[in-house]
Amino acid sequence: MKPIESDIVIDAPAEVVWRTITEPDQIVQWFADRVELNARPGGAGVLDFTTMSEDLVVETVDRPHRFSFRWGEDKKMLVEFTLVAEAAERTRLRVVETGLDDLAWPDERKVAYVDDHNEGWAHHFGRLQSLLG
């Protein structure tokens, strides 16, 4: 199965990028339409999109380097963001979504999920990059 991953370089400090991916009032500017998030390990959250809503559970909070959560069917999908400061005002942000192999879905559904989420992350990262300049 193809990996679900996207990465971008943003002209902003890691701490600014961190806040933008972990604070609800920032997340709504580039990702979901409405966000509830308790950004601590084990914390719950909800991401509301135009056509769907996703409950999530936070896995990892390692400020400002790594943030991850589980979502989807039985919370089997792990979404992990890593931030690497490339300079004082430049941060590489990468997202990798894993767990698809743990779902009892037919291959064509998995392929559609991968394609949809790769396209979605690229779209949302484009919005994030525009937001942070």
N, C-alpha and C positions, 0 to 999 in steps of 0.2 A: 504494500500500500504506500502511495506517495505520502511524504510527510506534509503536515500542515504547519507552515512556518512563513514568517515574514520578518524583514528587518529593514530599519531605516536609520539614517543619521540625522539628528536634529540639532540645530544651532541653538542649544540651550544647555545650561548646567544640569547634571544628573538630578539634583534636588528638585529642580523645576519640573523635569520630566516625571520624576517619581510622584510628585503631588498630582500631576495631570492624569496619571493612571490609577491613583489610589483614593482620590477624594471625590465624592459624589458630585459636588458642584462643578468640578472640572471634567469628570467623565462624560457628563451630559453635553459638553461642548463638542465632543468628537466621536462618541461611541453610541451610547444608549439614550433613549428619550427621557427615561426616568430611572434613577438609581437609588437604591438603598444599599449601604455597605458598612459592615462593621469590620474594618481592615485590621484584624488581628487573627492569629491562627485559631481556627475553629469558628470564627465569626461568620454569620450568615449574611446573605445579600440577595437582592433581586435586581435584574437588569430588564427593563421594559423597552421593547422595540416596537415599531409601528405594527408589525404583524405577529409578534409573539412576546412571551415573557420567559425569562430563565432564572430559576433559583440557583444560588451558588453557595459554596462553603469555602472560606479562605483556608489555604494550606500553609503558605509560606509568606512571611513578612521579614525581609532582610533589607532594611532601608539603607541606602538608596540603590541596592544592587539587584534584588530579586523579589518578585511578588508573584504568587500563584494562587489559583483557585480551581475548584472542581465544579463542573456544571453538566447539564445534559442528563440523559437517561441514567438513573441510579447514581448520579454524580461520578460517572466513570471517566469522563473526559477531563483531563488536566490541562489548564491553560497557564503557561509559565512565561512571564516577562523577565528578561534580564536586561540590565542597564550597565553599560560600560562607558566611563568617561574617556573620551578620546582627546579632550583638551578641556580647559576650564569652562568653555562655553560651547562644548560639542559633545553630544552623547549618542552612542549607538544603542538603539532599542530593538530588541528581538523578541518575538513571540513564537512559541512552539506549542502546538496543541497535540496531545497524545491520549491514548486510551481507546482508540477505535477498535483495536484488536480484541479488547475485552467485551465488546458488544456483540450479541448474537444477531447481527443484521446480515442480510444477503450482501454479497460483494457489490452489486450495483447501487445499493443504498449507501454503502460506505464510500464508494467512488464519488457519488453525488455530494455527500457531506464534505469530503475533502475538497472537491472543486468549489463548492459554495463557500466554505470557510477560508480557503486560500484567497478567493476573490474578495470576500468580506474583509479579511484582515488588511489586504492591500488597500482597499477603499478607505477603511477607517484610519489606517496609518497615514494615508494621504491627507485626510482631514486633520489629523493630529499635527502633521508637519506644517500644514497651512496655519493652524492655530498658533503654533509656537514660532513660526517664521523661520 
